[in-house]
Amino acid sequence: MPMEHKAGIPRHRRPFAVRTKLGALALATAALAGGALVQVGQANASTTDVAVDSLSTSATADGQFKATAKVHATKTIKLQALAVTARSADGNIYDFPGAAATTVGTWPTTYTSGSRTFPAGTYTYFVSYKLHNSWHNLSPVNSFTSGANPTPTPTPTPTPTATTSAPTSTPAPTSTSTPTATSTPTVSEPSSAPSTTAVAPLGIPGTWRNVFSDEFDGTGLDGSKWNPNWLGCSGCITPPVNSSEEAAYSPSQVGVSGGYLHLKAIQQSTTVGGKTYPYVSGLVESDGKAQFTYGAFEARIYTPASGTQIANWPAFWTDGQNWPDDGEMDVMEGLSGSACYHFHSAAGGPGGCAPGTYTGWHTYGAEWKQGAVTYYYDGKQVGQITSGITSAPMYLILNNAVSSTNGGPTQVPADMMVDYVRVWQH
């Protein structure tokens, strides 16, 4: 296996010998795209799938809250209304103002509600939409806490549940008053919709503080956070990380636009380090700029597809300065078309692959703590590793590798997109 050197320190990437897919494991099936798909039944029509990609709230200085959600569907649908509803601990319903008619499709669509105050307490909240005169409530169901003193009137609607069944009485949610200019919702597609930093990692329990975030809302890669190749000089094309890869890494294949990081693999003969590769692709890493010991690591990623399989060898992972002694945490890598996770160290490389299809948009996370790493896909735990866990700092890596040996079906051109990367610690 080749070695990359920086300041005399040997650098490796995980050998395939310890990255092979494990046999069938008793793993929980992860929900698609950050929330359970809700099938909306309709007479004499086909089933429609709508999913929540992300959901968060934010508070203003005067104690008001607003909600932001990203949703998508399996086809273009004109919803009669899209909204976010909150429920208090005693079951009262409080709508975020600004339910809006919205067209959703296979692209991520961002909805931002108006602002309102909530009585002091803890609330659960979720996305709802109206289609064919029926309201449908979506997963996930998140929570927030208000310390406000005002006591607004609850919305007079039945308590919703995160199921596919519609309310049995007056549809909810609806605003309790006519939205003002300050409470008008905004709905936009990726080209104009900045991401909203989540208050906590998706599905990972505990109290967290955000220590790193890149929402990729600018027009170029943030050089204070990322390097656009594999441990190379600025602007250099570098060899692959692993000897079984078939693409060199070039800064030209890294871009930021439309609210996303783009790592593009193309067929282009490229010679670097005396070897010619048939492809060139994109990689970013944070070595020398951001590294962490322990915490919750999360990224929302679009993986290119070949049928129902993940194409190529895309990955979101972390690595220490002295592989394998310092460890390597694979949050997600597309092995043989599946979404898989591992933790590599001198003790070995245990891991597994989540059942189901993980092409397109999904959220991948891992909680790394002393003696254990727990993996979450779309907010659902898919596995845990408790052997060989290291404690040395690691930096972040995202790459769209090409490997006919280790990855899924080779497909170029292919754009691996990243909506955000976030790290939290206690």
N, C-alpha and C positions, 0 to 999 in steps of 0.2 A: 504494500500500500504506500502511495507517495507521501512524502512529508513536506509541509510548507513551513518555512522558517521566518520568524520575525524576532529580531533582537536575540537570536540564538536559542529561541524556545521552539521545540518541535510542535507542529500543529498537525492534527490528523482529522479525518472524519470517520465516523462509525463504519467499520467493516461490515459487509453484508453477512458474514458468517455469524454475527451476533445480532442481526437485525431481521432474521427470517421470521415470517409470520408464525405465531404460535397456533396450536390446534384449536378446536372449538372450545371457547371459554363461556362460562355462565356470566355473560355481560348484559347489562340492561340495554334495551334498544333506545337509542337517542332520538329525541323528537327532531323533526326537520326544521332547519332554519330558525332556531331559537324559540320555537313554540310549537305545540301540537297542531298539526294541520286540522282545520275545521272544515268539514264537508257540509256545504249548504245544499240541502235537498230541495228540489223544485219540481213541480208537476210537469211532465212532458219535456224535461230538459236534463242535460247531463250534469253531473256533480262538479262543483267548483271548489277549488282549494285556495284558501287564503291563510297566510302565515305571518306571524310577528317575528321580525328579525332582531329588533331591539326595542326596549321600553325603559324610559327613565323619567324622573321628575327633577325640577330645579326650583329653588326658593329665592325670592327677591328680598331686599333689605327690609321691606315692610311686612314680611311674613306671608306673602302670597305664594302660591305654588302654580306651576304650569307643567304640563306633561309633553313629552316628545316620544313619538313612536316611528319605527320604520317597519313597513309591511311590504309584502309582495304577493302575487298570485300566480297560478300556473298558466293563466291567459289574461288578456285584457278584459277588465270588468268595470262597469260603471256602477259604483256604489251609491245608493241614495244618501247615505251619511256614513262618515267615519268619525269616531270619537273615542275618548278615554273616560272611564267611569271609576270613581273611588267608593269604597265601602268602609264605614267605620267599624270599630270593634263590636258595637252594639247592633250592627246590621243596617244602619241608615245609609242611604245612597246619596252621594254628592257628585254631580257631574262636573267635569271640567268644561268651561264654556267653549262654544264654538264648534259644535258638530257641523261637518261640511260634506257636501256632495263631492266625491272624489273618484277619479279613474285610477285604478291600480293595474299593474301588469307584472311581467316577469322581472322587471327592473325594480330596485328598492325605491319605495316612495316614502318620503318623510312627512309626517303630520305633527304640527305643533299647536297645542291648544291655546286658549286664552288663559289668563291668570285669575285665581280666586283665593279667598282665605278659607281655612278649615279650623274648626274647633280643636283645641289641644287634644292630642291623642295619636294613636297609630292607625293607619289606613292601608288596606290593600287596594290595588288598582289594576286595571286591565283594559285592553282595547276591545271596543265593540263596533260592529258595523251593521248597517241596515241594507238589506237586499230583498227585493220582491216583497216589500212591506213587512218583513220579519227582521228582528234584531238577533244578532249572534255574538256571543262573547268568546274571546280568544285567550289562550294561554300564551305567555306565562302570566301568572298573577304575582306582581311585585308589591312592595310595601314602602311606606315612608312615614315619618313622624312629624307632626305639627305641634308647635308650642304656642300657637296664636291664641289670643284671648277672644276675638270676635266669635259669635256663634251664628253662622249663617243657617238658613233653613235647609234641611235636607231635601233632596229631590224626591217627590212623591211617586216613587217607582218601586216595583217588586225587587227583592234581593236577587241579583243575577248570579249565575254560576258559570264557571269556565267550561261550558259544554256546548254542544252543537244545537241544543234545543232553544227555541225562541221564547221570550217572555210570554206569559199567558194573559197579561193585561196590558195597560198602556205601555207602548214601546219605550225602552230606555236605551241609551241615555239621551236626554234633551237638556238644553240649557235652562236654568231657572229664570233667566232674564235675557233680554235681547243683548247680544254682544256689542260692546262699544268698540271704538277704533283700537283701543289697547288690548282687546281680548279677541281680535280677529285671528283665526287660525291660519297657518301657512302650510301648504302642501306643495312639495316640490320633488323633482326627480334628481338623480345623483349629481347632475351638472351644476346644480345650484343649492344643494342641501348639505350644509356642514353637519358633521357628526356631533352628537352630544355626549360628553364624557359621563359614563355611568357612575352612580354613587357606589356601586359594589360589583364584584365579578358575578357573572351569570351562573346561578345555581350553587355557588360555593358559599357555605355558611360562615358566619363570623363577622366581626367588626373590622373594617379595612380602611386604610388611608391610601389614596392614589399617590404613587411615587414616580410614575412615568406614564406618559400618554402621547401618542401621535395620532391625530385624527385625519391626517393627510388632506387638509382642507386648503392648502396653498397651491402654488403653481409649479413648485419644484421640491426636490428632496431636501429635507432639513439636515444640513451638514453638521449641525451641532449634535445630532442624534445618531446619524447613520453614515456608513461608508458603502459606496455602491459597487463593491466587488468583494472577492474573497481574500481579505487580509493583504491587499495590494496597495500600491501608491495611488494617489489621487489621479483619476482619469485612465488608469491602466486596465488593460484586459488581463484577466488572471486565469490560470488553469482551473479545472473543476476541483471540488472539494474531495471527491472520492474517485478512485481510478476506474470505476465502472460507469462513470458519467460520460456522456457524449457531447456535452456542450461546455464551451468556455464561458466565462462571465465577463460581461462588458457593461460599463456605466451607460452606454447608449441604449441598453435594453431596460433601463430603470427610468420610470417617469412618475410624476404625480399630476393628476388632472381629474376633474369631475368629482372630487372628494375621495379619491382612491389612489393607493399606490399600485402601479402597474409593473409587473415583472414579466417581460415578454420573451418567449422562446421562438426563434425562427431558424429556418434552414439556411445556413450561411457558413461556408467553409472558413474556419478561423484557425490560424497558427499562433501558438503561444508556448513558450518554453520548449521550443523545438518539436512540438507535436501538433498535428493538425486535427481539428475536431469538426464534424459535419454540421454542428449547430452552435449557436450562441444564444445566451439567455441572461436573465436578470437575477441579481442577489443583492440583499442589503444586510449588513451586520453592524452591531453597535460597539465593537471592540474598541477600548480606549475612550469611549464616550458614555456608556451606560452599562453597568453590570450589577448583579444583585445576588445576595444569598438569601434564600427562602422568599416566600411570598406567593401571590396568585398572579398567574400569567395568562393573558387572554388576547386573542385576535379573531376578528371576523374576516373570513377568507372566502373568495370565490375560486373554486378549483375547476379548471377546464375538464370536460367530459369526453369520453368515448363510449357512447351508449350509456349504460348505467355504471361504468367504471370511471374512476379518476384517471385522467390522462397524465402521462409523464410521471414525474417524481417530485411533486411540490411538497414543501415542508415548512413548518414553524417549529424552531428548536432553539435551545440554548447550549452554550459550550464554555468550558473552563479554559484556563491558560495552559494547562498541561494535561492533554488527553492521553489515556483515559482516567488518570489518577484524580483529576479535578471534577470529572463527571461530564455527562452530556444528557440533557433532558429533551427527548423528542415529544413535543406536545401533540403534533400531528405530522405524519408523513404518508404520502400516497404510495403504499407498497402493493404492487400487483393489482392496482385498481381499488384497493381498500384504504380506509383511514385508520392508521395504526399509531401506537404510542410505545415508547420504550424509555428506559433509563440505563445509560451505559456508564460503567466505571471499571476499575481493575477487577472487580468481582464478577463482571459479566454484563449482559444486556437484556434483562427480562422485559417483557412487555406483551402486547397483544393487539388485536384489531377489533374495532367496533363493528357489530353486525349492521346491515342496512346500507343504503346508498347515500354517499356523501359528496356527490357532484354539486356544483353550483354553490350558493351561499350557505355557510354554516359558521357557528361560533365554536372555537376550540380553546379550552382552558385547562390549567393544571395548578393545583395547590402543592407547593413544595415546602415541606417542613422537615424538622429533624426526624430522620428515620423513615420517612414515607413521602411518596408523591401520589396524589389522587387526580385522576383525569376526568374532565367533564366536556362532553360534546353537546352543544345546544342546551347547556344548563343541566344535563343529566349525567350522573356518574357512570362511566363506562369501564373503569378499571382502577386498580391501585397497585403500587409496587412498594414493597417494604424491605427489600434487600439491596445492599450495595449503594445506598443513598449517601452522597457526598455532601460536604458543606462549604466548598470553595465557591467564590463568586463566579457567576457565569454571565456572558453577554448574549444578546438576542440575535437571531438569524432568521431570515425568510428567504427562500429561494425556490425557483421554478426549474429544477433539474430535469434533465432528459436522460433516461437510462432504459434501454430495452431489456436489460437483465433484471433490474430491481424494481423499476417503476411499472406503471400501467401501460396501456397501449401508447406508442409514440404518436403524438399529434402536434403538428406545427403548421402555421403559427398558432400559438396558444398564449393567452394572457391570464396569468394568475393575478387576481386583484385582491387588495387588502383594504378593508374599510377603516380599521383602526388596530392599534396595538396598545395594550394597557398593562401596567404592573401595579399591584397593590401590596402593601405590607401591613402588619398589625402595629 
